[in-house]
Amino acid sequence: MPADAPETFALALRSLDGVGRVTARRLTEHFDGPGDLRDHSREQVLLRIKGVANAEQIVRRLFEGNALPEALAEAKERVRALDERGVTLIGPRSVDWPRGLGALPPAERPLLLWAHGHAEALPRRPSAAFLARPPLAEAPFERAQALAGHLLARGGMPVVGAQSGFDVALAKRAAGQNAPAAMVAACGLGQVPREVRPVASQVVRAGGLLLSPFPMQHGPFEHDERERAQVQAAVARAAVFAPPEASTPEAHALEWATDAGPPAFVLGDEAPGNAQLVRGEDDFDAVLDAATREDGT
């Protein structure tokens, strides 16, 4: 990655005191990098982050002293270290950025993605996210397995979480066919559970990837499961849910998907809102058609 890449700029901004994800995203959306930012007046920069807490202090920090140059130097070193570990930073301006993330509410949209493996595969292949929370009943589990098999037969990618059980079973199915899958972690890639790492390695060798919206050593924290579920649904062209219990991360992701996200399907007998039911193989074609459409609609 070039030292002046937008992802490096975003990483540097995020490390500055007072600059949260929303502020950093606004700045990276409007300015190509630190040089472009400083070519504009302070008033113009302040306008782009209007309403942010301590906006005037943030602008002073961007224009005065060494805070921004030092943050950029540190970010460049971090990117170099990531490259050595085979991890790629993906930002909204990258060709590998999944377009479905743009449907997320701005405050919940990732600033960056950390990817290990074949980052280019996800936006270029048919894909369906499979979301479930254990304990999972036998019927939806079997439907998910069968549906994943049909998706793989069409050259598609299952997009799963990065926990043991359901996620590992579907990821192993893809890797066993030497077909790519994507695993989305609810923590930094450096914190992925040990029991999941062998199958994650198999996924990468098969042309897939391990993905996270969190920095390398972040977590794991239970509250991040909600963001993981939503990102997992957003990066795929279709989202398939085992019937979720109320107030779970999967229920939140399903609610978002039926309102603004990709086509949503439920492996059960009841489905909320605009979600479609998948009771058996007769219903698979609707999922596969949605998963193979480039616009995900």
C-alpha positions in Angstrom: 0.0 0.0 0.0 1.4 3.5 -0.9 2.5 5.5 2.1 0.1 8.3 1.1 -2.9 6.0 0.6 -6.3 7.1 1.9 -6.3 4.2 4.3 -3.1 5.5 5.9 -4.6 8.9 6.3 -7.7 7.4 7.9 -5.6 5.4 10.3 -3.6 8.5 11.3 -6.7 10.5 11.9 -8.3 7.9 14.1 -5.2 8.0 16.4 -5.6 11.7 17.1 -7.1 12.8 20.4 -10.8 13.6 19.9 -11.1 12.2 16.4 -13.7 9.4 16.4 -14.8 7.2 13.6 -17.5 9.5 12.4 -15.2 12.5 12.3 -12.4 10.6 10.6 -14.9 9.3 8.0 -16.1 12.8 7.2 -12.6 14.1 6.7 -11.5 11.2 4.5 -14.7 11.6 2.4 -13.9 15.2 1.6 -10.1 15.3 1.6 -7.7 13.1 -0.3 -5.0 13.2 2.3 -3.1 15.5 4.7 -1.8 17.7 1.9 -5.2 18.2 0.4 -6.7 18.9 3.8 -4.1 21.6 4.6 -4.6 23.1 1.2 -8.0 24.1 2.3 -8.8 26.8 4.8 -9.5 26.0 8.4 -13.1 27.3 7.9 -13.7 24.8 5.1 -12.4 21.9 7.2 -14.4 23.0 10.2 -17.5 23.1 8.0 -17.0 19.4 7.1 -17.1 18.4 10.8 -19.7 20.8 11.9 -21.6 19.5 14.9 -18.8 17.3 16.1 -17.8 17.7 19.8 -14.7 19.9 20.1 -14.6 20.5 16.4 -12.6 23.7 16.7 -9.9 22.0 18.9 -9.7 19.2 16.4 -9.1 21.6 13.5 -6.4 23.4 15.4 -4.8 20.0 16.1 -4.9 19.2 12.3 -3.2 22.5 11.3 -0.9 23.3 14.2 2.1 21.5 15.8 3.3 18.0 15.0 0.2 16.0 16.0 -0.8 15.1 12.4 2.7 14.5 11.0 3.5 12.3 13.9 0.3 10.4 13.5 1.0 9.9 9.8 4.5 8.6 10.5 3.1 6.1 13.0 0.3 5.1 10.7 2.8 4.4 7.8 4.8 2.2 10.2 1.7 0.3 11.2 0.7 -0.3 7.6 4.2 -1.6 6.8 3.9 -4.0 9.7 0.5 -5.1 8.5 1.8 -5.8 5.0 4.5 -8.0 6.5 1.8 -10.0 8.3 -0.2 -10.4 5.1 -2.9 -8.0 6.3 -4.5 -5.4 4.0 -6.3 -2.3 5.0 -9.3 -1.6 2.9 -11.1 1.8 2.8 -14.1 3.2 1.0 -12.0 4.4 -1.9 -10.5 0.9 -2.5 -11.8 -1.3 -5.4 -12.0 -4.1 -2.8 -14.5 -2.1 -0.5 -17.8 -4.0 -0.4 -20.4 -1.6 -1.7 -23.1 -2.9 0.6 -21.4 -1.1 3.5 -22.7 2.2 2.1 -26.2 1.2 3.1 -25.2 1.2 6.8 -26.1 4.3 8.9 -23.1 6.7 8.8 -22.5 6.3 12.6 -22.3 2.5 12.2 -20.3 2.3 9.0 -16.7 1.0 9.5 -13.9 3.5 8.7 -11.6 0.7 7.6 -11.6 -3.1 7.2 -8.6 -5.3 8.1 -8.4 -8.3 5.7 -6.1 -11.3 5.7 -6.2 -13.3 2.5 -7.8 -12.5 -0.9 -9.6 -9.2 -0.3 -10.5 -8.9 -3.9 -12.7 -12.0 -3.9 -15.6 -10.6 -1.8 -16.8 -7.7 -4.0 -16.3 -9.8 -7.2 -18.0 -13.0 -6.4 -21.7 -13.9 -5.7 -22.1 -14.0 -1.9 -24.6 -14.7 0.8 -24.1 -14.1 4.5 -25.1 -16.8 6.9 -26.0 -15.6 10.4 -26.9 -17.8 13.3 -26.5 -17.9 17.1 -26.1 -21.2 19.0 -27.8 -23.2 20.2 -29.2 -23.7 16.7 -32.0 -26.1 15.9 -31.3 -29.0 13.5 -33.7 -27.9 10.8 -32.2 -24.4 10.1 -28.7 -25.8 10.4 -29.4 -28.4 7.7 -31.1 -25.8 5.5 -28.1 -23.5 5.9 -25.7 -26.4 5.0 -27.7 -27.3 1.9 -28.1 -23.7 0.8 -24.4 -23.1 1.2 -23.7 -26.2 -1.0 -25.9 -24.7 -3.8 -24.2 -21.4 -3.5 -20.8 -23.0 -3.8 -21.9 -24.9 -6.8 -22.7 -21.5 -8.5 -19.3 -20.2 -7.7 -20.5 -18.1 -4.7 -19.0 -17.3 -1.4 -20.5 -18.0 2.0 -19.9 -15.1 4.4 -19.8 -16.4 8.0 -18.7 -15.2 11.4 -15.5 -16.3 13.0 -16.7 -18.4 16.0 -16.7 -22.2 16.5 -19.7 -24.3 15.6 -22.0 -23.0 12.8 -19.4 -20.6 11.3 -16.7 -23.2 11.3 -18.9 -25.9 9.7 -19.8 -23.7 6.7 -16.3 -22.4 6.3 -14.9 -26.0 6.4 -17.5 -27.0 3.7 -16.2 -24.3 1.4 -12.5 -25.0 2.1 -13.1 -28.7 1.6 -14.2 -28.0 -1.9 -11.2 -25.6 -2.4 -13.7 -22.8 -2.7 -13.4 -19.4 -1.1 -15.4 -18.2 1.9 -15.2 -15.0 4.0 -15.1 -15.0 7.8 -16.0 -11.8 9.6 -14.5 -11.5 13.1 -16.1 -9.7 16.1 -12.6 -8.7 17.2 -9.3 -7.7 15.7 -7.6 -10.3 13.5 -4.9 -10.8 16.1 -7.5 -11.8 18.7 -9.4 -14.4 16.6 -10.1 -17.5 18.9 -7.3 -20.1 18.6 -9.8 -22.9 17.8 -10.9 -20.9 14.7 -7.5 -20.1 13.3 -6.9 -23.5 11.6 -10.1 -23.2 9.5 -9.4 -19.5 8.9 -6.0 -20.6 7.4 -7.8 -23.2 5.2 -10.2 -20.5 4.0 -7.4 -18.2 3.0 -5.6 -21.1 1.2 -8.8 -21.8 -0.7 -8.9 -18.2 -2.0 -11.0 -16.6 0.7 -10.4 -14.2 3.5 -10.6 -13.3 7.2 -12.1 -9.9 7.7 -12.6 -7.5 10.6 -13.9 -3.9 11.1 -11.7 -3.7 14.2 -8.0 -2.9 14.7 -5.7 -5.9 15.0 -5.5 -6.3 18.8 -9.1 -5.1 19.6 -11.3 -7.2 21.8 -12.9 -9.5 22.1 -15.8 -7.7 23.6 -19.4 -9.0 23.6 -20.8 -5.7 22.6 -18.9 -5.8 19.3 -21.0 -8.8 18.1 -23.7 -6.4 17.0 -21.3 -4.5 14.7 -19.9 -7.8 13.4 -23.4 -9.1 12.5 -24.3 -6.0 10.7 -21.0 -5.8 8.8 -21.3 -9.5 7.9 -24.8 -8.9 6.4 -23.7 -5.7 4.6 -20.6 -7.1 2.8 -22.6 -9.9 1.1 -25.2 -9.6 -1.7 -27.8 -11.5 0.3 -28.2 -12.2 4.0 -29.6 -15.5 5.4 -30.6 -15.8 9.0 -31.5 -18.7 11.3 -34.5 -17.5 13.2 -33.0 -15.1 15.7 -34.1 -14.4 19.2 -35.1 -10.9 20.1 -32.4 -8.4 21.1 -29.6 -10.5 19.7 -27.0 -9.1 17.3 -28.5 -11.2 14.6 -32.0 -9.8 15.2 -30.6 -6.3 14.9 -28.8 -7.2 11.7 -32.0 -8.8 10.3 -34.0 -5.7 11.2 -31.5 -3.5 9.4 -31.4 -5.8 6.3 -35.1 -5.8 5.9 -35.2 -2.1 6.1 -32.2 -0.9 4.2 -29.7 -3.7 3.6 -29.4 -6.6 1.2 -32.2 -9.0 0.4 -32.9 -10.9 3.6 -34.0 -14.5 4.1 -35.0 -16.5 7.2 -34.5 -20.2 7.5 -37.8 -20.9 9.3 -41.6 -20.6 9.2 -42.0 -17.0 10.1 -40.2 -13.9 8.8 -40.5 -10.2 9.8 -41.0 -7.3 7.5 -39.6 -7.7 4.0 -37.6 -10.9 4.8 -38.4 -13.9 2.7 -38.9 -17.4 4.1 -36.7 -20.4 3.2 -38.4 -23.6 4.2 -36.6 -25.9 1.8 -34.8 -26.3 -1.5 -37.8 -25.0 -3.4 -37.0 -21.6 -1.9 -33.2 -21.7 -2.6 -33.5 -20.1 -6.0 -34.6 -16.8 -4.6 -31.6 -16.6 -2.4 -29.2 -17.7 -5.1 -30.6 -15.2 -7.5 -30.1 -12.4 -5.0 -26.6 -13.6 -4.1 -25.6 -13.6 -7.8 -26.9 -10.1 -8.7 -24.1 -7.6 -8.8 -26.2 -4.9 -7.2 -27.5 -7.2 -4.5 -31.1 -6.2 -5.2 
